[in-house]
Amino acid sequence: MMTSLACPPPSTPIIVMSQNRQDKKDRLRSELDFEVNRRPEAENQSLSHRLSLVMDKMCGMEEGLRDVWVRWKPASYLHQKQGSSGFLRPEIK
């Protein structure tokens, strides 16, 4: 009985080799998955940064246009009220 416990069955090396190959395949697959996920993440960060820059420029342009409008708006706009839609409408007297 002691000899059967000391000697592993002959199929043990084949099972271990098969497990090693599967481990290598799994590791490679996980590395490829990581690479596939990393690229879009970097692209998303780049697009987010560029969108942020565009929004900053647009806010600056809006402020500039508002300043120009305040300086140059016709006197007729001074007597108008803002309607519920957000647009100016002439005041009816």
Wavefront OBJ file of the C-alpha trace (Angstrom):
o trace
v 0.000 0.000 0.000
v 2.849 2.332 0.754
v 4.277 1.997 -2.757
v 1.028 3.068 -4.410
v 1.012 6.342 -2.475
v 4.661 7.124 -3.200
v 4.372 6.633 -6.962
v 1.945 8.911 -8.803
v -0.048 7.362 -11.614
v 1.575 7.606 -15.092
v -1.033 10.113 -16.368
v -0.013 12.808 -13.843
v 2.724 14.470 -16.004
v 0.329 14.756 -18.954
v -2.323 16.433 -16.791
v 0.243 18.880 -15.372
v 1.545 19.732 -18.866
v -2.019 20.292 -20.070
v -2.734 22.574 -17.102
v 0.463 24.557 -17.789
v -0.546 25.077 -21.426
v -4.014 26.186 -20.379
v -2.516 28.608 -17.845
v -0.323 30.139 -20.572
v -3.333 30.494 -22.893
v -5.393 32.097 -20.137
v -2.582 34.515 -19.267
v -2.158 35.522 -22.915
v -5.906 35.953 -23.323
v -6.107 38.197 -20.252
v -3.146 40.291 -21.484
v -4.834 40.748 -24.861
v -8.132 41.667 -23.196
v -6.335 44.250 -21.083
v -4.694 45.762 -24.180
v -8.003 45.858 -26.038
v -9.643 47.667 -23.105
v -6.730 50.065 -22.543
v -6.781 51.597 -26.028
v -10.402 52.829 -25.966
v -9.900 54.151 -22.437
v -6.952 56.270 -23.581
v -8.970 57.475 -26.574
v -11.902 58.386 -24.299
v -9.617 60.422 -22.054
v -8.178 62.242 -25.060
v -11.634 63.045 -26.451
v -12.824 64.193 -23.037
v -9.871 66.568 -22.769
v -10.474 67.959 -26.270
v -14.190 68.421 -25.539
v -13.275 70.293 -22.380
v -11.075 72.659 -24.386
v -13.868 73.284 -26.906
v -16.355 74.001 -24.112
v -13.920 76.464 -22.502
v -13.511 78.285 -25.823
v -17.278 78.385 -26.354
v -17.835 79.866 -22.884
v -15.245 82.533 -23.626
v -16.923 83.332 -26.943
v -20.332 83.537 -25.256
v -19.019 86.002 -22.697
v -17.442 88.080 -25.455
v -20.655 88.121 -27.485
v -22.641 89.096 -24.418
v -20.291 92.037 -23.798
v -20.592 93.172 -27.427
v -24.378 92.853 -27.293
v -24.617 94.953 -24.114
v -22.550 97.719 -25.721
v -24.289 97.726 -29.123
v -27.869 96.611 -28.539
v -30.538 98.918 -30.013
v -32.566 101.100 -27.679
v -35.768 99.291 -28.795
v -34.597 96.180 -26.915
v -34.504 98.129 -23.678
v -38.331 98.131 -23.533
v -38.884 94.440 -24.284
v -39.679 91.625 -21.890
v -38.512 88.067 -22.006
v -41.300 85.593 -22.875
v -41.813 82.149 -21.391
v -39.882 80.612 -24.304
v -36.821 82.626 -23.361
v -37.028 84.921 -26.396
v -37.525 88.671 -26.162
v -40.942 89.905 -27.227
v -42.018 93.510 -27.719
v -43.956 95.048 -24.876
v -47.527 95.885 -25.895
v -48.766 99.255 -24.614
l 1 2 3 4 5 6 7 8 9 10 11 12 13 14 15 16 17 18 19 20 21 22 23 24 25 26 27 28 29 30 31 32 33 34 35 36 37 38 39 40 41 42 43 44 45 46 47 48 49 50 51 52 53 54 55 56 57 58 59 60 61 62 63 64 65 66 67 68 69 70 71 72 73 74 75 76 77 78 79 80 81 82 83 84 85 86 87 88 89 90 91 92 93
